[in-house]
Amino acid sequence: MQFEIVAQCSVTRARVSRMKLAHGVTALPTFMPVATQAALKGLTQQQTEALGVTLILNNTYHLNLRPGTKVLDAAGGAHRFQGWRKNMLTDSGGFQMVSLSSFSKVTEEGVLFESPFTGEPTMLTPEESMAIQHSIGADIMMQLDDVVSSLTTGPRVEEAMWRSVRWLDRCIATHNASGRTDRQNLFAIIQGGLDHGLRDTCLDEMIKRKDSIPGYAVGGLSGGEAKGVVRQLTQKPTITNGFKLDVFWKIAPENYQRIGHDIAWGLDSQKT
């Protein structure tokens, strides 16, 4: 991965940059549409490209369930499987610990999921998450992290933070042994809930591994907590020193379509 800052504001430190990956250049900051199961709802790949999108998200957990790594390997990766020519990022499957908590159990080894389709148990370990993302062929791969709801408090938050650090080491070891470090990039995920101290500690630990990590993500937020809390965490100087938020993603566009919402300017949609 090649990263270049094009311009930066001397007052706010906001910046414009370029990220070059195996499937092209993505200008930052950018919005990354979510194509969880290798498909953007309501848009063809050609329409998506015409909108100027150069980075989409696929999900490791869901693509492992369907179509599975055998199909992805036979297709030559998820880019060919879905006909996408630009860059791709994969979530590691960690968020499903929250969204599918009734179907999962977290241990030090990994996460034991129960398939929502067959009921069959599947263990997702840091090593397995890396292997699946290697089959997908994502340009940016996220580490498997121990994710808890952003509203969780108490010792479970610190436990998840330290486990995420340990799992990062296992992800790094697996990825470094894969022979794919020249075309796939492993990103770390900063955890720690809403605790400033835990976030600082987690970031410090991940910076120690910077030689193996070309990028970082802020995880475990936007799960129901007040927006002001998110701003406090992401704008805290000790966290943002040398750290900027360049990629944003949300499932809102697809959800708006699903429930029939319109977005318009200067128009009363109820009268038209």
C-alpha positions as CSV (number, residue, x, y, z in Angstrom):
1,M,0.0,0.0,0.0
2,Q,1.2,3.5,-0.9
3,F,-0.2,6.4,1.1
4,E,0.3,10.1,0.2
5,I,-1.0,13.3,1.9
6,V,-2.0,15.7,-0.9
7,A,-3.0,18.7,1.3
8,Q,-3.6,19.4,5.0
9,C,-5.3,22.3,6.8
10,S,-3.0,24.0,9.2
11,V,-5.9,24.9,11.5
12,T,-8.1,21.9,11.7
13,R,-5.5,19.3,10.5
14,A,-8.2,17.9,8.1
15,R,-6.5,16.4,5.1
16,V,-6.9,15.1,1.6
17,S,-4.8,12.1,0.7
18,R,-4.4,9.2,-1.8
19,M,-4.2,5.5,-1.1
20,K,-2.8,3.2,-3.8
21,L,-3.8,-0.4,-3.5
22,A,-3.6,-3.4,-5.8
23,H,-6.8,-2.5,-7.6
24,G,-6.2,1.2,-8.0
25,V,-6.1,4.5,-6.3
26,T,-8.7,5.7,-3.7
27,A,-8.9,9.4,-2.9
28,L,-9.4,10.1,0.8
29,P,-11.5,10.9,2.7
30,T,-14.1,8.6,1.1
31,F,-17.4,6.9,1.8
32,M,-17.2,3.1,1.4
33,P,-20.5,1.5,0.4
34,V,-21.3,-1.8,2.1
35,A,-21.6,-4.9,-0.1
36,T,-21.9,-7.4,2.7
37,Q,-22.5,-10.5,0.6
38,A,-20.6,-9.3,-2.5
39,A,-23.5,-7.3,-3.8
40,L,-24.5,-3.6,-3.4
41,K,-28.3,-3.5,-2.9
42,G,-30.1,-1.9,-5.8
43,L,-27.0,-1.1,-7.9
44,T,-25.0,-2.9,-10.5
45,Q,-21.2,-2.8,-10.4
46,Q,-21.2,-0.5,-13.4
47,Q,-23.6,1.9,-11.8
48,T,-21.5,1.9,-8.6
49,E,-18.3,2.7,-10.6
50,A,-20.2,5.5,-12.4
51,L,-20.8,7.1,-9.1
52,G,-17.1,7.4,-8.5
53,V,-16.9,4.7,-5.9
54,T,-13.4,3.1,-5.7
55,L,-13.7,1.2,-2.4
56,I,-16.4,-1.2,-1.2
57,L,-16.8,-3.5,1.8
58,N,-17.4,-7.2,1.8
59,N,-17.9,-9.2,5.0
60,T,-15.8,-12.2,5.9
61,Y,-18.3,-14.0,8.1
62,H,-21.1,-13.9,5.6
63,L,-19.0,-14.8,2.5
64,N,-17.6,-17.8,4.4
65,L,-21.1,-19.0,5.0
66,R,-22.2,-18.4,1.4
67,P,-20.7,-18.9,-1.1
68,G,-17.8,-20.3,0.9
69,T,-14.1,-20.3,0.3
70,K,-14.1,-23.2,-2.3
71,V,-16.3,-21.1,-4.6
72,L,-14.3,-18.0,-4.0
73,D,-11.0,-19.8,-4.7
74,A,-12.5,-21.3,-7.9
75,A,-13.6,-17.9,-9.0
76,G,-10.2,-16.3,-8.4
77,G,-11.4,-14.2,-5.4
78,A,-14.3,-12.0,-4.6
79,H,-13.3,-9.3,-7.1
80,R,-14.0,-11.7,-10.0
81,F,-16.9,-13.4,-8.2
82,Q,-18.8,-10.1,-8.1
83,G,-17.3,-8.4,-11.1
84,W,-15.7,-5.6,-9.1
85,R,-12.6,-4.0,-10.6
86,K,-11.8,-1.4,-7.9
87,N,-10.5,-1.7,-4.3
88,M,-12.2,-3.8,-1.6
89,L,-12.0,-3.9,2.2
90,T,-13.2,-6.9,4.3
91,D,-14.6,-6.8,7.8
92,S,-13.1,-9.7,9.8
93,G,-16.3,-11.1,11.2
94,G,-15.8,-9.5,14.6
95,F,-18.9,-7.3,14.5
96,Q,-21.0,-10.5,14.2
97,M,-20.1,-11.2,17.8
98,V,-22.5,-8.3,18.6
99,S,-25.1,-8.5,15.8
100,L,-25.3,-12.3,16.1
101,S,-24.6,-12.6,19.8
102,S,-27.4,-15.1,20.3
103,F,-25.6,-17.4,17.9
104,S,-22.0,-17.0,19.2
105,K,-19.7,-17.7,22.1
106,V,-16.3,-15.9,22.5
107,T,-13.3,-17.8,23.9
108,E,-9.5,-17.1,23.7
109,E,-9.3,-19.5,20.8
110,G,-11.9,-17.5,18.7
111,V,-15.6,-17.1,18.2
112,L,-17.9,-20.2,18.1
113,F,-20.8,-19.3,15.8
114,E,-23.9,-21.3,15.1
115,S,-24.9,-21.1,11.5
116,P,-28.3,-19.3,11.2
117,F,-29.0,-21.6,8.2
118,T,-28.1,-25.1,9.4
119,G,-27.4,-24.7,13.1
120,E,-23.9,-26.2,12.5
121,P,-21.2,-24.8,14.8
122,T,-18.2,-23.0,13.2
123,M,-15.1,-21.7,15.0
124,L,-13.8,-18.4,13.6
125,T,-10.2,-17.9,14.9
126,P,-7.8,-15.1,14.0
127,E,-6.0,-17.6,11.7
128,E,-9.2,-18.7,10.0
129,S,-10.4,-15.1,9.5
130,M,-7.1,-14.4,7.8
131,A,-7.4,-17.5,5.6
132,I,-10.9,-16.6,4.5
133,Q,-9.9,-13.0,3.7
134,H,-7.0,-14.4,1.7
135,S,-9.5,-16.4,-0.4
136,I,-11.6,-13.3,-0.8
137,G,-8.5,-11.4,-1.9
138,A,-9.4,-8.1,-0.3
139,D,-7.0,-5.2,-0.7
140,I,-7.5,-4.2,3.0
141,M,-8.2,-6.9,5.6
142,M,-9.3,-6.2,9.1
143,Q,-7.9,-8.2,12.0
144,L,-10.3,-10.4,14.0
145,D,-11.1,-8.4,17.1
146,D,-13.1,-9.1,20.2
147,V,-16.1,-6.8,19.8
148,V,-18.5,-5.8,22.5
149,S,-21.5,-3.5,22.3
150,S,-20.4,0.2,22.7
151,L,-22.9,0.4,25.6
152,T,-21.1,-2.4,27.5
153,T,-19.3,-1.4,30.8
154,G,-17.2,-3.1,33.3
155,P,-14.3,-5.6,33.1
156,R,-15.6,-7.2,29.8
157,V,-14.5,-4.1,27.9
158,E,-10.9,-4.3,29.1
159,E,-10.9,-8.1,28.5
160,A,-12.0,-7.5,24.9
161,M,-9.4,-4.8,24.3
162,W,-6.5,-7.0,25.5
163,R,-7.8,-10.0,23.6
164,S,-8.0,-7.9,20.4
165,V,-4.3,-7.1,20.9
166,R,-3.5,-10.8,21.3
167,W,-5.6,-11.7,18.3
168,L,-3.8,-9.1,16.3
169,D,-0.5,-10.8,16.9
170,R,-2.0,-14.1,15.6
171,C,-3.4,-12.3,12.5
172,I,0.0,-10.8,11.8
173,A,1.8,-14.1,12.1
174,T,-0.7,-15.8,9.8
175,H,-0.7,-13.0,7.2
176,N,3.1,-12.7,7.2
177,A,3.4,-16.4,6.5
178,S,0.9,-16.2,3.6
179,G,3.1,-14.7,0.9
180,R,0.4,-12.1,0.3
181,T,1.7,-9.1,2.1
182,D,2.6,-7.4,-1.2
183,R,-1.0,-7.2,-2.3
184,Q,-3.2,-7.5,0.8
185,N,-2.9,-5.1,3.7
186,L,-3.7,-6.0,7.3
187,F,-5.3,-3.2,9.4
188,A,-5.5,-3.2,13.2
189,I,-8.7,-2.3,15.1
190,I,-8.6,0.0,18.1
191,Q,-10.9,-1.2,20.9
192,G,-11.6,-0.1,24.4
193,G,-15.3,0.8,24.5
194,L,-16.0,4.3,25.7
195,D,-13.0,4.3,28.1
196,H,-10.4,6.9,27.0
197,G,-7.7,5.2,28.9
198,L,-8.3,1.8,27.3
199,R,-8.4,3.3,23.9
200,D,-5.1,5.0,24.5
201,T,-3.6,1.7,25.8
202,C,-4.9,-0.2,22.8
203,L,-3.5,2.3,20.3
204,D,-0.1,2.3,22.0
205,E,0.0,-1.5,21.7
206,M,-0.9,-1.4,18.1
207,I,1.6,1.2,17.2
208,K,4.3,-1.1,18.6
209,R,3.4,-3.4,15.7
210,K,3.4,-0.6,13.1
211,D,6.0,-2.4,10.9
212,S,3.4,-5.1,10.2
213,I,0.4,-2.9,10.0
214,P,-0.1,-0.2,7.3
215,G,-3.3,1.2,8.7
216,Y,-5.7,1.3,11.7
217,A,-9.4,1.4,12.3
218,V,-11.5,2.7,15.2
219,G,-13.8,-0.2,16.3
220,G,-16.6,-0.7,18.7
221,L,-18.4,2.7,18.1
222,S,-21.7,3.9,16.6
223,G,-23.6,1.2,18.4
224,G,-26.1,3.3,20.2
225,E,-24.0,5.7,22.3
226,A,-24.5,9.4,22.1
227,K,-22.8,11.1,19.1
228,G,-21.0,13.5,21.4
229,V,-19.2,10.6,23.1
230,V,-17.9,9.4,19.7
231,R,-16.6,12.9,18.9
232,Q,-14.8,13.1,22.3
233,L,-13.1,9.7,21.7
234,T,-12.1,10.3,18.1
235,Q,-11.0,13.9,18.7
236,K,-8.9,13.3,21.8
237,P,-5.4,14.5,21.1
238,T,-3.6,11.4,22.5
239,I,-5.7,9.3,20.1
240,T,-5.6,11.5,17.0
241,N,-1.9,12.4,17.2
242,G,-0.7,11.2,13.9
243,F,-4.0,9.5,13.3
244,K,-6.7,10.6,11.0
245,L,-10.1,9.2,10.0
246,D,-10.0,8.7,6.2
247,V,-12.7,6.1,5.4
248,F,-16.3,6.1,6.5
249,W,-18.9,3.4,6.0
250,K,-22.5,2.9,6.8
251,I,-25.4,0.7,5.8
252,A,-27.8,3.7,5.9
253,P,-28.1,4.0,2.0
254,E,-29.4,0.5,1.7
255,N,-31.7,0.8,4.7
256,Y,-33.2,4.0,3.3
257,Q,-34.2,2.1,0.2
258,R,-35.6,-0.8,2.2
259,I,-38.0,1.3,4.2
260,G,-38.9,3.7,1.4
261,H,-37.2,6.9,2.6
262,D,-36.5,9.8,0.2
263,I,-33.7,12.2,0.5
264,A,-34.3,15.5,-1.3
265,W,-33.4,19.2,-1.2
266,G,-36.0,22.0,-1.6
267,L,-38.7,19.5,-2.2
268,D,-41.7,18.4,-0.2
269,S,-41.9,14.7,-1.1
270,Q,-45.3,14.4,0.6
271,K,-46.8,16.7,-2.0
272,T,-45.1,15.3,-5.1
